[in-house]
C-alpha cells in the first residue's frame, strides 16, 4: 500500500510565519517549496489522522522568505528551532519521519 502523509496545518504555532507569501513564492525559483505543500495538501496519500501517518510534512518557504527580505537567516533558524518544539509528532522518532520543505 502507499505511504500516508500527514500535513501540518499552518495554524500550528510558529508555522504560519514560515509559510507566508505563497502567491509570491510560488512564481519564483523557490516555488517548489510551495509546490510540495500544494501537492501534499491535495494528494491521495494525505491522511488527516496522524496515527496512521508514515510521514509528516512540515511546509516552509524559508529561502523565498529570506531572499524576499521578509525574514533573515537568523530569524529563520530561530523559527525552525522553536517550531520543532511545537511539532506534536516529532519526538516519537526524533524527526526521522518528518519531511521539511
Buried (B, 14 or more C-beta within 10 A) or exposed (E): EEEBBBBBEBEEEBBEBBBBBBEBBBEBEBBBBBEBBBBBEEBEBBBEEBEEBEBBBBBBBBBBBBEBEBBEEEBBEEBBEEBBEEBEBBEEEEBEBBBBB
